[in-house]
Structure formats: structure tokens, C-alpha cells
Amino acid sequence: SFAIDQGGDVIGGIGLMNIYKHKAEIGYWIGKKYWNKGIATNAVKMVTSFGFKKLKLSRIYATTFVKNKASAKVLEKNGYKYEGLMKKYYLKDGKFSDALSYAKVK
């Protein structure tokens, strides 16, 4: 996991988790104040490169809430491909939500 900082202030986080053999899941968040500035896109680019080059992964995947179009766009800008819709994937505040599945392979 890595902190995303701007001028010494932590404004988000990103990391690779569920690392197993050749694959890992990428997850990230950015403080609302910093949305739409390309920060998440750049962070995903850097961590994806780290995963493929340093960890020798061949697959990195992610999920995002269906309603989170900005997160889907971040993944797409980084070459992640849409793989499908996962019904009732998330359970938040007692309610189910669907998820979009994305992956990038090397």
C-alpha cells in the first residue's frame, strides 16, 4: 500500500492486495477535494507498472461500484478492460450493490 501525497499532505491511498501467484487486485481512493485532477489516473498508472515490473504480475484487476463512473474511467484510461457486471457484489449499509469488473493483463 502507498499513500498518495500532494505537497506532503496525504490525499489518498492506493495498493495491491489479494496478491496470489501471478495476479493482484488494485484498490484506491482520493479525497473529494482532489477529484478530477488526474491524480488517481497517475497513481493507478504508477502502481500498475510497479505490479507488472517489480512484482512480475501478469494480471491486475479491480472492481468499482456501478455508479462510480469516475473510477471506471480511471481504470479505462490506464488500459484496464471491462470484464463484466457482478450482481450484488458489495454489501454496504445493509444494501446490495452491483460492481463492474476490470482487469489489465501483461
C-alpha positions in Angstrom: 0.0 0.0 0.0 1.1 3.5 -0.8 0.0 7.0 0.4 -0.9 9.5 -2.3 0.5 12.8 -1.2 0.5 16.3 -2.5 2.9 18.7 -1.0 3.4 16.5 2.0 -0.3 16.0 2.7 -1.9 12.6 2.4 -4.8 13.0 0.0 -5.5 9.3 -0.8 -4.2 5.8 -0.9 -3.5 3.0 -3.3 -2.3 -0.5 -3.1 -2.2 -4.0 -4.5 -4.0 -6.6 -2.4 -5.0 -10.2 -2.6 -1.7 -10.9 -4.3 -1.6 -14.6 -5.3 0.9 -16.0 -7.7 0.5 -14.1 -10.9 -2.4 -11.7 -10.0 -3.4 -9.0 -7.6 -6.3 -6.6 -7.0 -5.7 -2.8 -7.2 -7.7 -0.5 -4.9 -7.5 3.3 -4.4 -9.2 6.3 -3.0 -8.8 10.0 -3.3 -10.2 12.8 -1.1 -13.1 14.5 -2.7 -11.3 17.8 -2.8 -8.8 16.3 -5.2 -11.2 14.6 -7.6 -11.0 15.3 -11.4 -7.4 16.4 -11.3 -5.8 13.3 -12.9 -4.3 12.2 -9.5 -6.0 8.8 -9.4 -5.2 8.2 -13.0 -1.5 8.8 -12.4 -1.4 6.8 -9.2 -3.1 3.8 -10.9 -0.6 4.1 -13.8 2.4 4.0 -11.4 1.1 1.1 -9.2 0.1 -0.9 -12.2 3.6 -0.5 -13.6 5.1 -1.5 -10.2 2.9 -4.6 -10.2 3.9 -5.7 -13.6 7.6 -4.8 -13.5 8.7 -5.3 -9.9 6.2 -8.0 -8.7 6.2 -9.8 -12.1 2.4 -10.0 -12.1 0.6 -10.9 -15.3 -2.9 -9.8 -14.2 -4.2 -6.8 -12.1 -7.9 -6.5 -11.6 -10.3 -4.1 -9.9 -13.9 -3.6 -9.0 -15.9 -0.5 -8.7 -19.5 0.4 -7.8 -21.7 0.7 -10.9 -22.5 4.3 -10.0 -18.8 5.3 -9.7 -18.3 6.3 -13.4 -15.1 8.3 -12.5 -13.4 5.2 -11.1 -14.3 3.2 -14.1 -12.8 6.0 -16.3 -9.6 6.0 -14.3 -9.2 2.3 -15.0 -10.1 2.6 -18.7 -7.6 5.4 -19.1 -4.9 3.0 -17.8 -5.8 0.3 -20.3 -7.9 -1.8 -18.0 -10.6 -3.7 -19.9 -14.2 -4.1 -18.7 -14.8 -7.8 -17.9 -18.4 -7.8 -16.6 -21.1 -6.9 -14.2 -21.1 -8.7 -10.9 -24.6 -8.7 -9.3 -24.9 -8.0 -5.5 -21.1 -7.8 -5.2 -21.0 -5.2 -2.5 -22.9 -5.1 0.8 -22.9 -1.5 2.2 -25.2 -0.1 4.9 -27.3 -3.3 4.7 -27.9 -2.8 0.9 -26.5 -4.8 -2.0 -24.8 -3.0 -4.9 -23.6 -4.3 -8.2 -20.0 -3.9 -9.3 -18.1 -3.5 -12.5 -15.1 -5.8 -13.0 -12.0 -4.6 -14.8 -8.6 -6.1 -15.5 -5.3 -5.4 -17.2 -3.1 -8.3 -18.4 0.5 -8.3 -19.4 
